[in-house]
């Protein structure tokens, strides 16, 4: 008799993304079987993801895997998985700062971290990038508060604010702020800055790409010539950054920068990696903001920043803006980042069991 395997799962919106959150111990121990389970759970590969929980976009085909941490500072480990929509592929190379917003509430709700009153601090190690994040969550009377007054662009309504403080994020994948050793260089005939803060990125200006920089997602996604050129530059830059052949991989990400239009510091269009993000990734915002604070990059002359030890950088994106609070111990040419903080929100959508066919995984066998 054909049966299905039930796996405990919490479906959450984290920031501007959405996906299932799992305890690591409730998934298969070996990587190959775990990947098959995640693909089945999300309904991949299929452009509609009709046979799973995925939402048929990169922003809604994400998974968070949480476990107790053996790190001396961290309470929990967070492993992010980007599940391809139309390919049988699960990518653990990148991270997601939006899904990160749900990790603290999930860890408290599942009993991994004791809750305080009126707030709980959850120290998180991001396994993908080996970075550390402090999440501050409202927990009046010891219960996670999801309702609140915080609004983030790209998400309707309001919810309780979750403060995410990112520490030790320079060189998240490559070990260097500028992996190629240069603040600005020419790749495939285009001037770029290759920057690695929270997320490795290849950054250039809208002028260099022949666009205005304030186009919407639909217009940019329809510009096939732009996307093909972008990918050519990204692949070549990925090699120079020491990331190897990045074809088919989602890092480095690509960002196109231009002047601010609505009072922010600058405008960014963030690609993931070959279509435009509907809003902006948190990790990408930290990288873009860092680029704006360092002289001599492609953002120099575009970004409107003060250049102090405490800096708020508002980045305009297709759905509004995202603000990153930087705490620096060195500025300008001596740029040294101590902490980068962003406010996100999260909402628990449902908690129960997700089912995959026994042929994918049957712990009983």
Order of alpha helices (4+ residues) and beta strands (2+ residues): beta-beta-alpha-beta-beta-beta-alpha-beta-beta-beta-beta-beta-beta-alpha-alpha-alpha-beta-beta-alpha-beta-beta-beta-beta
